[in-house]
Amino acid sequence: MPEEKNKQDQTWDSDLSPSELRRLRFRNIPLRVVLPNIVTLLALCMGLTAIRYAIEGRFETAVTAVMMAAVLDGLDGRIARALKGTSRFGAELDSLSDFVDFGVAPAVILYLWSLHEIKGLGWFAVLVFVIAAALRLARFNVMIDDPAKPAWQAEFFVGMPAPAGAVTVLLPLYLHLSVLEIPSTKFIAVINIVYVIVIALLMASRIPHFSGKRIGRIPRDLVIPVLFGVGATILLLAIFPMELLAVVSLTFLAMIPVSIKRYQILSKANP
């Protein structure tokens, strides 16, 4: 069968003139397809920049770069869908970018900040987290093409998503950089190592997490409260960034049991 297909392709190519073949190979790509990929590359640059700042010991700036990568990662997919510029190439590029931004970058930041206090075990935690991120992203890519997936399961991610894993795994660093100023000692490093491994297991597991994809339209009577909440959040992020990120991480972790309960209810209602 492969040989027959190759013969057919060669026959089809031979029927085309050289100018037509050249036109097919170098046809113009619409800007609406390129723009989301540019945003994805910007997110990749943010992830690599976070590693650079961590090497220089500027951990607060490194955290900011990871958060910027997370924001850009949330934008590229929405821009692609809004412009109808989704492509298989864009999906693969986004996955590779996510691996660097939310797998490699947070792990390196934590190792350079605290986990290096216990070198062997600290590096083991880094490897576990990075491997979990790679497996999580690979599973996500495979499940995108699953036609048998029930519609209600679109409300959930299987395992902790990579961006959420990157945000929550940096919780010990938020607490260190916050008003609490938790010191980085060997005892704290052991606790951090255990925490990193737990987050890695959550990413590689099949525990359901709310996806938030159904959040699109806001009821008319809630527009003003939502705008007020967004404005207050931006102000808090500007004044107390690490404290707010710590609260967000703890809130996300607290929502896991709620996600599991909701998943079980929907699973029983839709056998």
C-alpha positions as CSV (number, residue, x, y, z in Angstrom):
1,M,0.0,0.0,0.0
2,P,2.7,2.6,0.8
3,E,4.5,1.8,-2.5
4,E,1.2,2.3,-4.4
5,K,0.6,5.6,-2.7
6,N,4.1,6.8,-3.5
7,K,3.6,5.8,-7.2
8,Q,0.3,7.7,-7.2
9,D,1.9,10.8,-5.7
10,Q,4.7,10.6,-8.3
11,T,2.2,10.3,-11.1
12,W,0.2,13.2,-9.8
13,D,3.4,15.3,-9.5
14,S,4.4,14.4,-13.1
15,D,1.0,15.8,-14.3
16,L,1.8,19.3,-13.0
17,S,4.0,21.8,-14.7
18,P,7.1,23.1,-12.9
19,S,5.5,26.5,-12.3
20,E,2.4,24.8,-10.7
21,L,4.7,22.7,-8.5
22,R,6.6,25.8,-7.5
23,R,3.4,27.7,-6.7
24,L,2.2,24.9,-4.5
25,R,5.4,24.7,-2.6
26,F,5.8,28.4,-2.1
27,R,2.2,29.5,-1.8
28,N,1.5,32.5,0.4
29,I,0.4,31.8,4.0
30,P,-2.3,34.1,5.5
31,L,-1.3,36.5,8.2
32,R,-4.1,35.1,10.4
33,V,-2.2,31.8,10.5
34,V,1.2,33.4,11.2
35,L,0.1,35.7,14.0
36,P,-0.8,33.1,16.6
37,N,2.6,31.4,16.0
38,I,4.4,34.7,16.6
39,V,2.6,35.0,20.0
40,T,3.7,31.4,20.7
41,L,7.3,32.2,19.9
42,L,7.1,35.3,22.2
43,A,6.0,32.9,25.0
44,L,8.9,30.7,24.2
45,C,11.3,33.7,24.5
46,M,9.7,34.5,27.9
47,G,10.4,31.0,29.1
48,L,14.0,31.1,28.1
49,T,14.4,34.6,29.5
50,A,13.1,33.3,32.8
51,I,15.9,30.7,32.9
52,R,18.5,33.5,32.2
53,Y,17.2,35.6,35.1
54,A,17.3,32.6,37.4
55,I,20.9,32.0,36.5
56,E,21.6,35.6,37.4
57,G,19.9,35.2,40.7
58,R,17.0,37.6,39.8
59,F,14.3,35.2,40.8
60,E,11.4,37.7,41.1
61,T,12.1,38.8,37.5
62,A,12.3,35.1,36.5
63,V,8.8,34.5,38.0
64,T,7.5,37.5,36.1
65,A,8.8,36.1,32.9
66,V,7.1,32.7,33.5
67,M,3.8,34.5,34.2
68,M,4.2,36.5,31.0
69,A,4.7,33.2,29.2
70,A,1.5,31.8,30.7
71,V,-0.5,34.9,29.6
72,L,0.9,34.6,26.1
73,D,0.1,30.9,26.0
74,G,-3.5,31.7,26.9
75,L,-3.7,34.3,24.1
76,D,-2.2,32.4,21.2
77,G,-4.9,29.7,21.1
78,R,-7.7,32.3,21.5
79,I,-6.2,34.5,18.7
80,A,-6.0,31.4,16.4
81,R,-9.6,30.5,17.0
82,A,-10.8,34.1,16.7
83,L,-9.0,34.6,13.4
84,K,-9.7,31.0,12.2
85,G,-6.0,30.5,11.9
86,T,-5.6,27.2,13.7
87,S,-3.2,24.7,12.2
88,R,-1.4,21.5,13.0
89,F,1.9,23.3,12.8
90,G,0.7,25.8,15.4
91,A,-0.5,23.1,17.7
92,E,2.9,21.3,17.6
93,L,4.8,24.6,18.1
94,D,2.6,25.5,21.0
95,S,3.3,22.1,22.7
96,L,7.1,22.5,22.3
97,S,6.9,26.0,23.7
98,D,4.8,24.8,26.6
99,F,7.4,22.2,27.4
100,V,10.1,24.8,27.8
101,D,8.0,27.5,29.4
102,F,6.1,25.3,31.9
103,G,8.3,22.3,32.2
104,V,12.0,23.2,32.0
105,A,11.9,26.9,33.1
106,P,10.1,26.4,36.5
107,A,12.2,23.4,37.4
108,V,15.4,25.2,36.6
109,I,14.3,28.3,38.6
110,L,13.5,26.1,41.7
111,Y,16.7,24.2,41.4
112,L,18.9,27.3,41.2
113,W,16.9,28.9,44.1
114,S,16.5,26.1,46.6
115,L,16.7,22.5,45.4
116,H,20.4,22.7,44.8
117,E,20.8,22.6,48.6
118,I,20.3,18.9,48.4
119,K,21.9,18.3,45.0
120,G,21.1,14.7,44.2
121,L,17.5,14.6,45.4
122,G,16.9,18.2,44.2
123,W,18.0,17.3,40.7
124,F,15.9,14.1,40.9
125,A,12.8,16.3,41.6
126,V,13.7,18.5,38.7
127,L,13.8,15.5,36.3
128,V,10.6,14.1,37.6
129,F,8.8,17.4,37.1
130,V,10.2,17.9,33.5
131,I,9.3,14.3,32.6
132,A,5.8,14.7,34.0
133,A,5.3,17.9,31.9
134,A,6.5,16.2,28.8
135,L,4.1,13.2,29.4
136,R,1.3,15.6,30.2
137,L,1.7,17.6,27.0
138,A,2.1,14.4,24.9
139,R,-1.2,13.0,26.3
140,F,-3.0,16.2,25.7
141,N,-1.9,16.2,22.0
142,V,-3.1,12.6,21.6
143,M,-6.5,13.3,23.3
144,I,-7.2,16.3,21.0
145,D,-7.9,13.8,18.2
146,D,-10.1,11.5,20.2
147,P,-13.5,11.5,18.4
148,A,-15.1,9.3,21.1
149,K,-14.6,11.8,23.8
150,P,-17.9,12.8,25.4
151,A,-18.9,16.5,25.1
152,W,-19.2,17.0,28.9
153,Q,-15.5,16.0,29.4
154,A,-14.5,19.3,27.6
155,E,-15.1,20.9,31.0
156,F,-12.1,19.1,32.4
157,F,-8.4,18.5,31.8
158,V,-7.0,15.1,32.4
159,G,-4.3,15.8,35.0
160,M,-3.1,19.2,36.0
161,P,-2.5,21.3,32.9
162,A,1.1,22.4,32.2
163,P,0.6,26.2,32.7
164,A,-1.2,25.5,36.0
165,G,1.6,23.1,37.1
166,A,4.2,25.8,36.4
167,V,2.3,28.4,38.4
168,T,1.6,26.2,41.4
169,V,5.0,24.5,41.5
170,L,6.6,28.0,42.1
171,L,4.5,28.4,45.3
172,P,7.5,28.0,47.7
173,L,9.3,30.8,45.8
174,Y,6.3,33.0,46.0
175,L,6.3,32.6,49.8
176,H,10.0,33.3,50.0
177,L,9.6,36.5,48.0
178,S,6.5,37.6,49.8
179,V,6.1,39.4,53.1
180,L,6.5,36.1,54.9
181,E,10.2,35.8,53.6
182,I,10.4,32.1,54.3
183,P,14.2,31.4,54.2
184,S,15.8,28.8,51.9
185,T,17.4,26.3,54.2
186,K,18.2,22.6,53.7
187,F,15.1,21.6,55.7
188,I,12.9,23.9,53.6
189,A,14.6,22.5,50.5
190,V,13.5,19.0,51.5
191,I,9.9,20.2,51.8
192,N,10.2,21.9,48.4
193,I,11.4,18.7,46.8
194,V,8.4,16.8,48.2
195,Y,6.1,19.5,47.0
196,V,7.6,19.6,43.4
197,I,7.2,15.8,43.2
198,V,3.6,16.0,44.3
199,I,2.8,18.6,41.6
200,A,4.6,16.5,39.0
201,L,2.4,13.5,40.0
202,L,-0.7,15.6,39.7
203,M,0.4,16.6,36.1
204,A,1.0,13.0,35.1
205,S,-2.1,11.6,36.8
206,R,-5.6,11.3,35.4
207,I,-7.1,13.4,38.1
208,P,-9.7,15.8,36.5
209,H,-9.1,19.5,36.7
210,F,-11.6,22.3,35.7
211,S,-10.5,23.6,32.3
212,G,-12.4,26.9,32.3
213,K,-13.1,26.6,28.6
214,R,-16.8,27.0,29.1
215,I,-16.2,30.4,30.7
216,G,-16.9,32.7,27.7
217,R,-20.0,34.9,28.2
218,I,-20.7,36.9,31.3
219,P,-24.3,37.5,32.5
220,R,-25.4,41.0,32.0
221,D,-26.0,41.6,35.7
222,L,-22.5,40.5,36.6
223,V,-20.6,42.7,34.2
224,I,-19.9,45.4,36.7
225,P,-18.8,43.1,39.5
226,V,-16.5,41.2,37.1
227,L,-14.9,44.4,35.9
228,F,-14.4,45.5,39.5
229,G,-12.8,42.2,40.3
230,V,-10.5,42.3,37.3
231,G,-9.4,45.9,38.2
232,A,-8.8,44.9,41.8
233,T,-6.8,41.9,40.8
234,I,-4.6,44.0,38.5
235,L,-3.9,46.4,41.3
236,L,-3.1,43.6,43.7
237,L,-0.8,42.0,41.1
238,A,1.0,45.3,40.7
239,I,1.4,46.0,44.5
240,F,1.6,42.4,46.0
241,P,2.5,40.1,43.0
242,M,4.0,37.3,45.0
243,E,1.3,37.3,47.6
244,L,-1.4,37.2,45.0
245,L,0.3,34.4,43.0
246,A,0.5,32.4,46.3
247,V,-3.2,32.9,46.9
248,V,-4.0,31.8,43.3
249,S,-1.9,28.7,43.6
250,L,-3.5,27.7,46.9
251,T,-6.9,28.3,45.4
252,F,-6.2,26.2,42.4
253,L,-5.0,23.3,44.6
254,A,-8.1,23.7,46.8
255,M,-10.3,23.4,43.7
256,I,-9.0,19.9,42.9
257,P,-11.4,18.0,45.2
258,V,-14.2,20.1,43.8
259,S,-13.2,19.2,40.3
260,I,-13.1,15.5,41.2
261,K,-16.6,15.6,42.8
262,R,-18.0,17.5,39.7
263,Y,-16.4,15.0,37.4
264,Q,-17.9,12.0,39.3
265,I,-21.4,13.6,39.2
266,L,-21.3,14.2,35.5
267,S,-19.8,10.8,34.9
268,K,-22.8,9.1,36.7
269,A,-25.3,11.4,34.9
270,N,-23.7,10.5,31.5
271,P,-22.8,6.9,31.5
